[in-house]
Amino acid sequence: MARQSVGNIMGMQNNPLVKENEIVLAGNICKKNWFGRVQIRFFELYRYGELKYYKDMKEYKGSITLGPNTKVSKIAKTTIKVFCEKKKKEYILMQPDST
């Protein structure tokens, strides 16, 4: 029986953590800030449950931690409310206008 080394490419392919770091969804969202103003952000959702968002697709602005107990509520057709357990903060996320 052959042993697999974690330090080589074959080991990386079989490492479950590599798949956890996979981006499963990316795009644009609008989020409301503390003052109720809408901010357009580029986001990347990782398999491990972190939603990272950026200003201008490159300037990291923050993240929202999602997990099995994350509360998500649909407010409108294109709007959801997400509660981040890590920060104990609520976020309002909207699909940007197509215009």
N, CA, C and O atoms as CSV, one atom per row, in Angstrom:
chain,resi,resn,atom,element,x,y,z
A,1,MET,N,N,0.848,-1.176,0.000
A,1,MET,CA,C,0.000,0.000,0.000
A,1,MET,C,C,0.894,1.240,0.000
A,1,MET,O,O,1.757,1.379,0.867
A,2,ALA,N,N,0.696,2.133,-0.956
A,2,ALA,CA,C,1.526,3.329,-1.099
A,2,ALA,C,C,1.071,4.408,-0.128
A,2,ALA,O,O,-0.124,4.604,0.093
A,3,ARG,N,N,2.046,5.105,0.447
A,3,ARG,CA,C,1.742,6.215,1.354
A,3,ARG,C,C,1.662,7.505,0.561
A,3,ARG,O,O,2.445,7.720,-0.364
A,4,GLN,N,N,0.728,8.356,0.914
A,4,GLN,CA,C,0.603,9.646,0.235
A,4,GLN,C,C,1.287,10.712,1.061
A,4,GLN,O,O,1.127,10.774,2.280
A,5,SER,N,N,2.033,11.531,0.397
A,5,SER,CA,C,2.691,12.645,1.054
A,5,SER,C,C,1.800,13.881,0.935
A,5,SER,O,O,1.294,14.193,-0.142
A,6,VAL,N,N,1.618,14.569,2.045
A,6,VAL,CA,C,0.792,15.772,2.028
A,6,VAL,C,C,1.554,16.922,1.381
A,6,VAL,O,O,0.933,17.884,0.928
A,7,GLY,N,N,2.880,16.852,1.326
A,7,GLY,CA,C,3.679,17.946,0.812
A,7,GLY,C,C,3.782,18.019,-0.696
A,7,GLY,O,O,4.356,18.976,-1.216
A,8,ASN,N,N,3.249,17.043,-1.420
A,8,ASN,CA,C,3.354,17.107,-2.881
A,8,ASN,C,C,1.986,17.384,-3.504
A,8,ASN,O,O,0.992,17.544,-2.796
A,9,ILE,N,N,1.947,17.439,-4.816
A,9,ILE,CA,C,0.699,17.779,-5.517
A,9,ILE,C,C,-0.385,16.742,-5.260
A,9,ILE,O,O,-1.548,17.104,-5.084
A,10,MET,N,N,-0.033,15.466,-5.232
A,10,MET,CA,C,-1.047,14.435,-4.968
A,10,MET,C,C,-1.643,14.628,-3.572
A,10,MET,O,O,-2.850,14.475,-3.382
A,11,GLY,N,N,-0.805,14.961,-2.609
A,11,GLY,CA,C,-1.291,15.210,-1.257
A,11,GLY,C,C,-2.201,16.421,-1.204
A,11,GLY,O,O,-3.193,16.417,-0.475
A,12,MET,N,N,-1.878,17.466,-1.972
A,12,MET,CA,C,-2.704,18.675,-2.007
A,12,MET,C,C,-4.081,18.369,-2.580
A,12,MET,O,O,-5.085,18.890,-2.094
A,13,GLN,N,N,-4.136,17.523,-3.616
A,13,GLN,CA,C,-5.416,17.191,-4.232
A,13,GLN,C,C,-6.307,16.413,-3.276
A,13,GLN,O,O,-7.532,16.510,-3.352
A,14,ASN,N,N,-5.710,15.649,-2.386
A,14,ASN,CA,C,-6.493,14.845,-1.455
A,14,ASN,C,C,-6.711,15.541,-0.116
A,14,ASN,O,O,-7.360,14.980,0.767
A,15,ASN,N,N,-6.197,16.716,0.048
A,15,ASN,CA,C,-6.340,17.465,1.292
A,15,ASN,C,C,-7.718,18.136,1.309
A,15,ASN,O,O,-8.008,18.959,0.441
A,16,PRO,N,N,-8.570,17.798,2.283
A,16,PRO,CA,C,-9.916,18.389,2.312
A,16,PRO,C,C,-9.895,19.894,2.531
A,16,PRO,O,O,-10.843,20.575,2.139
A,17,LEU,N,N,-8.846,20.438,3.143
A,17,LEU,CA,C,-8.782,21.879,3.381
A,17,LEU,C,C,-8.620,22.664,2.087
A,17,LEU,O,O,-9.036,23.820,2.009
A,18,VAL,N,N,-8.019,22.049,1.072
A,18,VAL,CA,C,-7.861,22.731,-0.212
A,18,VAL,C,C,-9.238,23.031,-0.792
A,18,VAL,O,O,-9.459,24.124,-1.314
A,19,LYS,N,N,-10.154,22.094,-0.712
A,19,LYS,CA,C,-11.496,22.314,-1.248
A,19,LYS,C,C,-12.277,23.314,-0.400
A,19,LYS,O,O,-13.147,24.010,-0.924
A,20,GLU,N,N,-11.986,23.400,0.899
A,20,GLU,CA,C,-12.673,24.371,1.749
A,20,GLU,C,C,-12.338,25.797,1.333
A,20,GLU,O,O,-13.161,26.695,1.508
A,21,ASN,N,N,-11.153,26.021,0.788
A,21,ASN,CA,C,-10.734,27.353,0.371
A,21,ASN,C,C,-11.222,27.712,-1.025
A,21,ASN,O,O,-10.873,28.768,-1.552
A,22,GLU,N,N,-12.011,26.859,-1.615
A,22,GLU,CA,C,-12.538,27.078,-2.961
A,22,GLU,C,C,-13.609,28.172,-2.942
A,22,GLU,O,O,-14.443,28.216,-2.038
A,23,ILE,N,N,-13.580,29.046,-3.936
A,23,ILE,CA,C,-14.624,30.066,-4.091
A,23,ILE,C,C,-15.804,29.404,-4.788
A,23,ILE,O,O,-15.665,28.876,-5.892
A,24,VAL,N,N,-16.963,29.432,-4.144
A,24,VAL,CA,C,-18.143,28.777,-4.710
A,24,VAL,C,C,-19.075,29.768,-5.396
A,24,VAL,O,O,-19.915,29.371,-6.204
A,25,LEU,N,N,-18.935,31.059,-5.079
A,25,LEU,CA,C,-19.789,32.072,-5.687
A,25,LEU,C,C,-19.069,33.410,-5.597
A,25,LEU,O,O,-18.455,33.725,-4.578
A,26,ALA,N,N,-19.146,34.189,-6.657
A,26,ALA,CA,C,-18.544,35.518,-6.675
A,26,ALA,C,C,-19.430,36.434,-7.494
A,26,ALA,O,O,-20.115,35.984,-8.413
A,27,GLY,N,N,-19.419,37.708,-7.169
A,27,GLY,CA,C,-20.237,38.655,-7.916
A,27,GLY,C,C,-20.326,39.971,-7.183
A,27,GLY,O,O,-19.473,40.294,-6.357
A,28,ASN,N,N,-21.346,40.719,-7.482
A,28,ASN,CA,C,-21.558,42.019,-6.848
A,28,ASN,C,C,-22.770,41.972,-5.939
A,28,ASN,O,O,-23.770,41.322,-6.242
A,29,ILE,N,N,-22.664,42.673,-4.818
A,29,ILE,CA,C,-23.799,42.829,-3.908
A,29,ILE,C,C,-23.865,44.300,-3.511
A,29,ILE,O,O,-22.896,45.048,-3.651
A,30,CYS,N,N,-24.999,44.679,-3.028
A,30,CYS,CA,C,-25.149,45.983,-2.389
A,30,CYS,C,C,-25.368,45.685,-0.919
A,30,CYS,O,O,-26.178,44.827,-0.568
A,31,LYS,N,N,-24.660,46.379,-0.071
A,31,LYS,CA,C,-24.887,46.205,1.358
A,31,LYS,C,C,-25.198,47.555,1.975
A,31,LYS,O,O,-24.713,48.589,1.516
A,32,LYS,N,N,-25.998,47.533,3.004
A,32,LYS,CA,C,-26.312,48.780,3.702
A,32,LYS,C,C,-25.296,48.957,4.825
A,32,LYS,O,O,-25.009,48.020,5.570
A,33,ASN,N,N,-24.757,50.168,4.937
A,33,ASN,CA,C,-23.818,50.436,6.018
A,33,ASN,C,C,-24.577,50.876,7.267
A,33,ASN,O,O,-25.808,50.855,7.291
A,34,TRP,N,N,-23.845,51.271,8.296
A,34,TRP,CA,C,-24.453,51.665,9.571
A,34,TRP,C,C,-25.411,52.834,9.419
A,34,TRP,O,O,-26.342,52.974,10.212
A,35,PHE,N,N,-25.198,53.673,8.418
A,35,PHE,CA,C,-26.012,54.871,8.236
A,35,PHE,C,C,-27.171,54.640,7.275
A,35,PHE,O,O,-27.901,55.578,6.953
A,36,GLY,N,N,-27.350,53.407,6.813
A,36,GLY,CA,C,-28.438,53.085,5.905
A,36,GLY,C,C,-28.122,53.361,4.447
A,36,GLY,O,O,-28.985,53.193,3.585
A,37,ARG,N,N,-26.908,53.778,4.159
A,37,ARG,CA,C,-26.503,54.026,2.774
A,37,ARG,C,C,-26.124,52.713,2.095
A,37,ARG,O,O,-25.561,51.808,2.711
A,38,VAL,N,N,-26.448,52.642,0.825
A,38,VAL,CA,C,-26.161,51.439,0.041
A,38,VAL,C,C,-24.756,51.534,-0.548
A,38,VAL,O,O,-24.374,52.552,-1.126
A,39,GLN,N,N,-23.999,50.452,-0.387
A,39,GLN,CA,C,-22.647,50.381,-0.929
A,39,GLN,C,C,-22.547,49.162,-1.840
A,39,GLN,O,O,-22.903,48.055,-1.439
A,40,ILE,N,N,-22.066,49.360,-3.057
A,40,ILE,CA,C,-21.860,48.231,-3.963
A,40,ILE,C,C,-20.506,47.617,-3.648
A,40,ILE,O,O,-19.500,48.321,-3.555
A,41,ARG,N,N,-20.488,46.312,-3.486
A,41,ARG,CA,C,-19.266,45.593,-3.153
A,41,ARG,C,C,-19.146,44.352,-4.029
A,41,ARG,O,O,-20.150,43.736,-4.385
A,42,PHE,N,N,-17.924,43.992,-4.371
A,42,PHE,CA,C,-17.632,42.721,-5.025
A,42,PHE,C,C,-17.442,41.709,-3.901
A,42,PHE,O,O,-16.804,42.023,-2.896
A,43,PHE,N,N,-17.979,40.503,-4.051
A,43,PHE,CA,C,-17.833,39.504,-2.990
A,43,PHE,C,C,-17.327,38.184,-3.537
A,43,PHE,O,O,-17.457,37.883,-4.724
A,44,GLU,N,N,-16.751,37.411,-2.644
A,44,GLU,CA,C,-16.360,36.026,-2.911
A,44,GLU,C,C,-16.846,35.197,-1.736
A,44,GLU,O,O,-16.529,35.494,-0.584
A,45,LEU,N,N,-17.612,34.162,-2.026
A,45,LEU,CA,C,-18.103,33.248,-0.994
A,45,LEU,C,C,-17.268,31.982,-1.056
A,45,LEU,O,O,-17.218,31.310,-2.086
A,46,TYR,N,N,-16.614,31.662,0.049
A,46,TYR,CA,C,-15.746,30.485,0.117
A,46,TYR,C,C,-16.513,29.301,0.698
A,46,TYR,O,O,-17.449,29.469,1.480
A,47,ARG,N,N,-16.101,28.114,0.304
A,47,ARG,CA,C,-16.761,26.888,0.750
A,47,ARG,C,C,-16.796,26.778,2.272
A,47,ARG,O,O,-17.736,26.200,2.818
A,48,TYR,N,N,-15.806,27.311,2.963
A,48,TYR,CA,C,-15.751,27.198,4.426
A,48,TYR,C,C,-16.690,28.181,5.136
A,48,TYR,O,O,-16.735,28.201,6.366
A,49,GLY,N,N,-17.438,28.995,4.382
A,49,GLY,CA,C,-18.483,29.812,4.976
A,49,GLY,C,C,-18.145,31.278,5.175
A,49,GLY,O,O,-18.882,31.993,5.855
A,50,GLU,N,N,-17.068,31.728,4.607
A,50,GLU,CA,C,-16.691,33.139,4.739
A,50,GLU,C,C,-17.085,33.883,3.469
A,50,GLU,O,O,-16.751,33.449,2.366
A,51,LEU,N,N,-17.790,34.994,3.615
A,51,LEU,CA,C,-18.131,35.857,2.501
A,51,LEU,C,C,-17.256,37.098,2.648
A,51,LEU,O,O,-17.479,37.910,3.546
A,52,LYS,N,N,-16.269,37.251,1.780
A,52,LYS,CA,C,-15.367,38.400,1.828
A,52,LYS,C,C,-15.837,39.418,0.799
A,52,LYS,O,O,-16.200,39.059,-0.322
A,53,TYR,N,N,-15.827,40.685,1.186
A,53,TYR,CA,C,-16.255,41.698,0.235
A,53,TYR,C,C,-15.186,42.777,0.078
A,53,TYR,O,O,-14.413,43.076,0.988
A,54,TYR,N,N,-15.188,43.349,-1.141
A,54,TYR,CA,C,-14.132,44.264,-1.560
A,54,TYR,C,C,-14.746,45.501,-2.199
A,54,TYR,O,O,-15.813,45.433,-2.809
A,55,LYS,N,N,-14.064,46.628,-2.055
A,55,LYS,CA,C,-14.427,47.844,-2.758
A,55,LYS,C,C,-13.599,47.861,-4.031
A,55,LYS,O,O,-12.395,47.611,-3.981
A,56,ASP,N,N,-14.203,48.146,-5.149
A,56,ASP,CA,C,-13.511,48.211,-6.442
A,56,ASP,C,C,-12.805,46.904,-6.811
A,56,ASP,O,O,-11.794,46.934,-7.514
A,57,MET,N,N,-13.300,45.796,-6.367
A,57,MET,CA,C,-12.803,44.449,-6.688
A,57,MET,C,C,-11.388,44.169,-6.181
A,57,MET,O,O,-10.842,43.109,-6.487
A,58,LYS,N,N,-10.774,45.074,-5.420
A,58,LYS,CA,C,-9.421,44.801,-4.961
A,58,LYS,C,C,-9.151,45.250,-3.531
A,58,LYS,O,O,-8.307,44.657,-2.860
A,59,GLU,N,N,-9.830,46.262,-3.052
A,59,GLU,CA,C,-9.590,46.763,-1.702
A,59,GLU,C,C,-10.477,46.005,-0.710
A,59,GLU,O,O,-11.690,46.212,-0.661
A,60,TYR,N,N,-9.856,45.127,0.077
A,60,TYR,CA,C,-10.592,44.315,1.046
A,60,TYR,C,C,-11.263,45.230,2.063
A,60,TYR,O,O,-10.621,46.108,2.639
A,61,LYS,N,N,-12.557,45.020,2.280
A,61,LYS,CA,C,-13.301,45.855,3.219
A,61,LYS,C,C,-13.790,45.095,4.445
A,61,LYS,O,O,-13.925,45.679,5.520
A,62,GLY,N,N,-14.059,43.799,4.297
A,62,GLY,CA,C,-14.553,43.047,5.445
A,62,GLY,C,C,-15.052,41.677,5.051
A,62,GLY,O,O,-14.926,41.250,3.903
A,63,SER,N,N,-15.627,40.992,6.038
A,63,SER,CA,C,-16.149,39.650,5.776
A,63,SER,C,C,-17.357,39.385,6.659
A,63,SER,O,O,-17.565,40.028,7.687
A,64,ILE,N,N,-18.130,38.428,6.223
A,64,ILE,CA,C,-19.301,37.958,6.957
A,64,ILE,C,C,-19.108,36.456,7.123
A,64,ILE,O,O,-18.906,35.738,6.144
A,65,THR,N,N,-19.169,35.992,8.350
A,65,THR,CA,C,-19.009,34.563,8.614
A,65,THR,C,C,-20.371,33.887,8.581
A,65,THR,O,O,-21.288,34.260,9.314
A,66,LEU,N,N,-20.484,32.887,7.716
A,66,LEU,CA,C,-21.720,32.121,7.585
A,66,LEU,C,C,-21.478,30.711,8.104
A,66,LEU,O,O,-20.396,30.155,7.915
A,67,GLY,N,N,-22.458,30.145,8.743
A,67,GLY,CA,C,-22.331,28.789,9.263
A,67,GLY,C,C,-23.674,28.097,9.264
A,67,GLY,O,O,-24.662,28.644,8.776
A,68,PRO,N,N,-23.713,26.897,9.809
A,68,PRO,CA,C,-24.972,26.139,9.797
A,68,PRO,C,C,-26.091,26.808,10.590
A,68,PRO,O,O,-27.268,26.562,10.324
A,69,ASN,N,N,-25.741,27.646,11.556
A,69,ASN,CA,C,-26.759,28.301,12.374
A,69,ASN,C,C,-26.999,29.758,11.977
A,69,ASN,O,O,-27.682,30.491,12.692
A,70,THR,N,N,-26.438,30.182,10.837
A,70,THR,CA,C,-26.606,31.554,10.382
A,70,THR,C,C,-28.073,31.821,10.057
A,70,THR,O,O,-28.728,31.049,9.357
A,71,LYS,N,N,-28.563,32.935,10.587
A,71,LYS,CA,C,-29.951,33.321,10.325
A,71,LYS,C,C,-30.001,34.156,9.055
A,71,LYS,O,O,-29.367,35.207,8.969
A,72,VAL,N,N,-30.758,33.683,8.067
A,72,VAL,CA,C,-30.940,34.386,6.803
A,72,VAL,C,C,-32.435,34.588,6.612
A,72,VAL,O,O,-33.216,33.637,6.654
A,73,SER,N,N,-32.824,35.848,6.400
A,73,SER,CA,C,-34.240,36.166,6.187
A,73,SER,C,C,-34.399,36.873,4.858
A,73,SER,O,O,-33.626,37.770,4.521
A,74,LYS,N,N,-35.403,36.465,4.109
A,74,LYS,CA,C,-35.714,37.142,2.850
A,74,LYS,C,C,-36.609,38.326,3.177
A,74,LYS,O,O,-37.674,38.168,3.772
A,75,ILE,N,N,-36.163,39.522,2.780
A,75,ILE,CA,C,-36.920,40.742,3.067
A,75,ILE,C,C,-37.765,41.132,1.863
A,75,ILE,O,O,-38.922,41.529,2.008
A,76,ALA,N,N,-37.186,41.018,0.681
A,76,ALA,CA,C,-37.873,41.347,-0.563
A,76,ALA,C,C,-37.373,40.375,-1.631
A,76,ALA,O,O,-36.567,39.488,-1.352
A,77,LYS,N,N,-37.857,40.556,-2.841
A,77,LYS,CA,C,-37.498,39.642,-3.930
A,77,LYS,C,C,-35.989,39.546,-4.135
A,77,LYS,O,O,-35.471,38.465,-4.413
A,78,THR,N,N,-35.283,40.661,-4.000
A,78,THR,CA,C,-33.838,40.676,-4.255
A,78,THR,C,C,-33.032,41.104,-3.024
A,78,THR,O,O,-31.893,41.549,-3.156
A,79,THR,N,N,-33.610,40.973,-1.840
A,79,THR,CA,C,-32.951,41.440,-0.619
A,79,THR,C,C,-33.042,40.386,0.481
A,79,THR,O,O,-34.102,39.811,0.728
A,80,ILE,N,N,-31.891,40.146,1.141
A,80,ILE,CA,C,-31.867,39.233,2.285
A,80,ILE,C,C,-31.178,39.912,3.468
A,80,ILE,O,O,-30.390,40.843,3.302
A,81,LYS,N,N,-31.490,39.431,4.638
A,81,LYS,CA,C,-30.849,39.885,5.864
A,81,LYS,C,C,-30.058,38.703,6.414
A,81,LYS,O,O,-30.594,37.605,6.558
A,82,VAL,N,N,-28.771,38.932,6.723
A,82,VAL,CA,C,-27.877,37.878,7.216
A,82,VAL,C,C,-27.299,38.336,8.542
A,82,VAL,O,O,-26.885,39.487,8.685
A,83,PHE,N,N,-27.272,37.425,9.516
A,83,PHE,CA,C,-26.679,37.736,10.816
A,83,PHE,C,C,-25.344,37.020,10.927
A,83,PHE,O,O,-25.276,35.796,10.821
A,84,CYS,N,N,-24.265,37.799,11.145
A,84,CYS,CA,C,-22.920,37.235,11.297
A,84,CYS,C,C,-22.706,36.904,12.773
A,84,CYS,O,O,-22.669,37.799,13.617
A,85,GLU,N,N,-22.566,35.617,13.078
A,85,GLU,CA,C,-22.373,35.172,14.455
A,85,GLU,C,C,-21.063,35.702,15.035
A,85,GLU,O,O,-21.004,36.085,16.204
A,86,LYS,N,N,-20.022,35.722,14.217
A,86,LYS,CA,C,-18.697,36.126,14.676
A,86,LYS,C,C,-18.690,37.582,15.147
A,86,LYS,O,O,-18.119,37.891,16.192
A,87,LYS,N,N,-19.319,38.472,14.385
A,87,LYS,CA,C,-19.330,39.901,14.714
A,87,LYS,C,C,-20.576,40.321,15.470
A,87,LYS,O,O,-20.660,41.451,15.951
A,88,LYS,N,N,-21.551,39.417,15.580
A,88,LYS,CA,C,-22.836,39.740,16.194
A,88,LYS,C,C,-23.451,40.961,15.517
A,88,LYS,O,O,-23.919,41.890,16.175
A,89,LYS,N,N,-23.437,40.933,14.185
A,89,LYS,CA,C,-23.897,42.063,13.392
A,89,LYS,C,C,-24.820,41.574,12.280
A,89,LYS,O,O,-24.629,40.489,11.731
A,90,GLU,N,N,-25.807,42.380,11.963
A,90,GLU,CA,C,-26.753,42.055,10.905
A,90,GLU,C,C,-26.373,42.810,9.632
A,90,GLU,O,O,-26.027,43.991,9.681
A,91,TYR,N,N,-26.439,42.127,8.504
A,91,TYR,CA,C,-26.149,42.735,7.200
A,91,TYR,C,C,-27.370,42.624,6.321
A,91,TYR,O,O,-28.081,41.620,6.363
A,92,ILE,N,N,-27.621,43.642,5.527
A,92,ILE,CA,C,-28.686,43.616,4.528
A,92,ILE,C,C,-27.987,43.556,3.170
A,92,ILE,O,O,-27.234,44.464,2.817
A,93,LEU,N,N,-28.231,42.506,2.423
A,93,LEU,CA,C,-27.608,42.300,1.119
A,93,LEU,C,C,-28.662,42.330,0.037
A,93,LEU,O,O,-29.715,41.702,0.157
A,94,MET,N,N,-28.370,43.067,-1.025
A,94,MET,CA,C,-29.313,43.230,-2.121
A,94,MET,C,C,-28.650,42.913,-3.445
A,94,MET,O,O,-27.449,43.130,-3.610
A,95,GLN,N,N,-29.414,42.410,-4.375
A,95,GLN,CA,C,-28.922,42.219,-5.731
A,95,GLN,C,C,-28.842,43.598,-6.378
A,95,GLN,O,O,-29.804,44.363,-6.315
A,96,PRO,N,N,-27.698,43.930,-7.005
A,96,PRO,CA,C,-27.599,45.251,-7.645
A,96,PRO,C,C,-28.580,45.396,-8.801
A,96,PRO,O,O,-29.003,44.410,-9.404
A,97,ASP,N,N,-28.936,46.647,-9.098
A,97,ASP,CA,C,-29.767,46.938,-10.259
A,97,ASP,C,C,-29.072,46.450,-11.512
A,97,ASP,O,O,-27.844,46.479,-11.593
A,98,SER,N,N,-29.831,46.009,-12.478
A,98,SER,CA,C,-29.240,45.550,-13.748
A,98,SER,C,C,-28.904,46.715,-14.654
A,98,SER,O,O,-28.329,46.515,-15.724
A,99,THR,N,N,-29.248,47.931,-14.251
A,99,THR,CA,C,-28.971,49.101,-15.087
A,99,THR,C,C,-27.580,49.626,-14.913
A,99,THR,O,O,-27.206,50.608,-15.554
